[in-house]
Amino acid sequence: MSSTHRTRIKVCGIRDHESAHVAAEAGADTIGFIFVEGSPRYIDPREAVGIMMSLPPLVSAVSVTRDLSVEEFCDLEEVCPTPISQLHGREDEKTVRACGPGVIKAFKYEEVSIASHLKKWGAVEEVDAVLIDGGDGGEGTALDWSALSAHLKEFAKPVFLAGGLTPENVGEAIARVRPYAVDVSSGVESSPGVKDHEKIRAFVRAVLAADAAG
């Protein structure tokens, strides 16, 4: 990979205008809205759409859902039509295709299943990218970056890396995996669901430094 590569940055679990704009001004490419009820990062779609509409040009928004039916997904899209949708549950191929295009399919990294996940979602046209997490989402669980990297050599679609990323370790994660994008949520919080604005800025600086280092 050349030193000109730029790792994209997604700050997930945004719940207020100020945090969204801090992330955007710091250099994040996209923000994520968690539409999973019961999560400490849940935001009502009616509130999220107002934040999305206030984002500066070229900063995008992603909806994060889990195990919705196609009908439920379409109802949500009518309220908050984000350009990209992250499906973070056990959705099958039929459901994912119906929710596409513009899908990021997320799944938990496990050595026994990573190859089959990559093969399955790599073959679904509506999946634009995959997100590989250390846990089931929002848990701050890191994964074995070196082990993952070995599985990605022949994978053609963009990979979002998530799980336990912080300003302190994201540089190492980028160096080992060379993902298309990194996704952070709990790693830039002062408490569950409460974003720490200086941690957001520090995270973005760490990503930029890792890219500059090649």
N, C-alpha and C positions, 0 to 999 in steps of 0.2 A: 504494500500500500504506500502510495506517495504521501509526502508531507502536506500535500494540498487537500487531502481528504478532510471533510468537515463532518464531524459526528453531530447528527441532529439531536435536539434536546426536547423532551416532553416532561413537563411538570404536571403531575396528576393529582387529583383530589382537591382541585381549586373550588373554593366555596364563596369567595367574595371578590368584589371588583378590585380592591387594592392589591391583593395577592396576585391576581391575574395580570395587572399592569406592571407590578414589580417583576414578575417572571418575563413578561414581554420586553420590558426595558433592559433587563439584564442580558437578554439574548436568546431566550427560549423560542423554539420554533412553533410549539403548540402547547396548549394546556388541555388537561383532561378533566371531564366532569364525571363523577361517580354516580350513576343512577341505580345503585344497588341498595335498596332500603335495608336499614339495620347497620350499614357501614358508618363509622364515625365521620367519614368523608362524604356522606350522601348529600346531594343538593337537589332541591326540587327543580325539575326541568323548566318550570316557568320562571324561576330565578336565573337559571343557567343561561337561558336564551338572551336575557338582557346583558349578561356579562359577555357572551359571545359576540353580540352585535356591537359592543363597545371596544373590541380588540382593534389594535392598529393594523394597517394593511400588511399582508403576508404572514400574519400570525394566525394560526388556525386553531380549531377546537376539535376534540375527540370525545365522543360519548363512550362510556364504559358500562356495559350491561352484563348480566349473567343469567343464562338459562331462560330467557324470555321466549314466548311463542312468537311466531312471525306476526301475528295480529298485534300482540303487545308491543313488539318492536316498531311496527308501523305507526301505532298510536303515539308512541314516544317521539318518533321522528317528526310527526306533525307538530308537536309542541316545540321541540328543540332540534331542528334539522342540521346537525353537525355534518361537516363534509366527510368525516371519517368516523367509522363505528368500530369500537374494540369489543369483541365478544369474548368474555373472560370466564365462560362456564364450560359445560360439557355439551355444547351444541353439536349436532351431527352435521354431516355435509349438506343434507337437503336444506336444513334451516339456514346454514351459513350462506348457501347459494341464494336463497330467497331474500336474505338481508343485504346482499351485495348489490352492486359492486362497492368498492371503497371500504373493505373490511380488513381490520387487523385481527388475526386470530391468536388469542393468547392461550398458553398452556404452561403447566408446571414442568420444570426440568427434572427428569428422572432418567438415569442411565439406561434403564431397561426399556423405556418407551420413546426416547428422544428420536431415534431413527424412524420409527413408524409415524410419529407425529409430523416430522419434517416431510416425509414422503406423502402422507395424506394431504396435508394442507398446501404443500407445494404444487399439487395437482389440481387444486380448486381455483379456477380462473378468477372468481370473485374475491379471493384473498389476495390483497395487495402486499401484505407483509405479515410476519408472525412476530409475536412478542413472547419471549421466553422468560419465565419468572422463577424465582427460587422457591416460592410458595404458591398459595392459591390466590394471592392478590392482597396487597396492603399489609402484609405481615412483616416486611422488612427482613426476609430470609434470603441470604446470599446463596449462590450456587457455585459449583466448581467451574470457574471460568476456563481453565485450561482443558478440562475434559469436554466442555461444550464446544470449544473452538475446533477440536478435532472432527466434530460432526458437521461443521458448517462449510468445509472446504468445497464441496460440490453443490451446496444449496444456492439456488439462483435468486431467490426473493430477498428483499430487505429484512433484516433482523433487528428488532427492538430488544434491548437487554434490560431486564428489570430484576428487582429483588435485592434488598439490602444495600443499595447504592447510596453513598454519602459523598460529601465534598472531599473526604479524606481518602476514599478508596476508588472513586470512579476513574481516576487516571490509570490505575493498575488494570481495572476491568477493561478499559478501552484498549490498552496495550496488548492484553491477552486475547480478547475476542474480536476486536476490530468490527464492532457492530455498526449498522447503518445509523442507529439511534440509541440513546439511553433514556430510561424512564425512571423518574424519581418521585416518591411521594412521602413516605414516612421519614426518609433520610433528610428531609428539609423541614421538619416539623419540631415545634417546641413541646407539643403534646398531640395525641391522636386527633387529626382533623384540623389542627391549628398550624398554619404555615409560618415559619420563621423567615422573615424577608432577607436577613443577612445570610442565612444558610442557602437560600435560593441563589443569591448573588455569588456566594462562594462556590456553589456547585457548578454554575455556568463558567466561572473563571477556571475551575479545575478541568472542565471538559476542553475549553479552548487551549489550555496549557498542554494537555495531553495530545491534542491534534498538532500543535506547533512542534512538539517533541518528535512527532512522527511515529 
